[in-house]
Amino acid sequence: MKKTLRSKCLDAIQLLARISAADDDGFVRCVSCDQKYHYKEVHGGHFIPKGHSSFWALEECNVHPQCPGCNNFGMKYGTAGQSYTLWMENYYGKDFVQDMLDQKKQLKKYYKKDYEDMLADFKERIKFHKDRLGEK
């Protein structure tokens, strides 16, 4: 099955969120449980779920490293969502997080060129971080 440009952008922003948060040894902390993982072991978890908001789905401030347990089960059935909210408020401020929540139902229309430009930017920045970590 061929991936759409949107799905390629979603994959890229999730990788960018993980790798850009990595320390020089490649480790990140889950924004929900604060456990340390290698960036390749975690997800790029969306604060506002990507299926719930075209407005925030591809915005970097909405995607951060999250371990699989917190991102999968914890966001739906556990307390990972509350922990993520507290992390977001601490990192960005309560007013910004409230603005995100208020705007989540707004529509954002992307065109093919928008996705192409976004994907090129994400790939360039991912390459920078791979070089920083000594990866190919």
N, C-alpha and C positions, 0 to 999 in steps of 0.2 A: 504494500500500500504506500503510495507516494504521500509524503508529508506536505501539508499546506505551508505557505509562508508564515501564517500566524503561528502554527504549531512549532515551526523552526525557531521563531522569535521567542516563544514561550520556553522552549528547551534552552536557548541561548541565555535568556535573562536569568533562568534558574541556575545555570552553571556560573554565570557572572556573579550572581549574589553569593554563591558559595566560595568561589575562588578569590574574589576581591576581599572577602572577610578573613581569609586565611592568613595566619602568621607566616613567617619566613620558612617554617617547617611544614606548612600545608595544613595546619590544624585550625579549627573553628570551634566555637561554642554554640550549642543549640540555643536559640532565643527563648525557648519554652522551658527546658529543664536545666540549662546551663552546663550540661555534660560536654566534655571535649571529645571531638571526633576529627578524623582526617576529612578534608572537604569532599573527597570522593565518596565518603560513606554517608553523607547527609543529603537531604533534599533542599531545594530552594522553595521554602514554604511561603505561600501567599497569606498575608494577614487578612485581606479581604479576598475570599476565594475567587479564582480566575473565572469560574463559571457564573459568578454572581455580579461581576462588574467589568464591562468593557472599558470603563473609565480608568480603572486602576490595574488591570491585569498585566500590563506591560510596563508599569512604572517601577523603577528600582526601589523606591521607598516602601513599596508594598511586598517585596520579596527578600527574605533573609534565611540564613542557614537554620535548618530544623532537622532534627534526627527523624528517622523513619517512624519510630514509635509515636513521637509527638505529632508529626505531620499527618499520619494516617489515622490511627485509633484515637490518639489524644485530642485532636481537634474536634472530632465528632462526638466522642463519648467520655472523654476525660477532662482534665483541667488545663490542657495545653493552650486552649484559646484564651483563657483568662490570663495565663502567664505571658502569652504573646502580647496581649493588650497592655499589660503592665510594662513589658519591655519596650514596646512602641512608645508609650507615654513617657517613659524615662528617657528614651533616645531622642524622640522628636518633639515631645511636649504634648500636653493634653489637648490644647487648642488645635494643633495640626491633626492629631488622630481624630478628633471630633469632626473636623472638616472633611477628612477622608470618608468617615462613616456617612456624613451628610451628603456627600457627592457620589456615593457608590452606585446609585441608580441612574446617574447621568450617562448618556450614551456618548461614546467617542468613536467616530467613524475613521477607520484607517483605509487607505488605498494601497494598491500594490506597491507603488513607489515608496510610501511610508514604511511598509514592512521591509522592503529591500534596503532602504537606508538604515533602518533600525538594526537589521540583522548584520549589516556590514560594520556598524559601530560596535555592536556587542562582540562580534568576532575579533575585531581589532583590540578591544580592551581585554578580552579573554586571552589573546596571544600575549599581550603585555604581562599579564599575571602568570601565565605559564612560563614565560621567559624569566620572570622574577623568581619563580620557584625552581628553575632549572629543568623544566619539562619541555618536551617537544610538542 
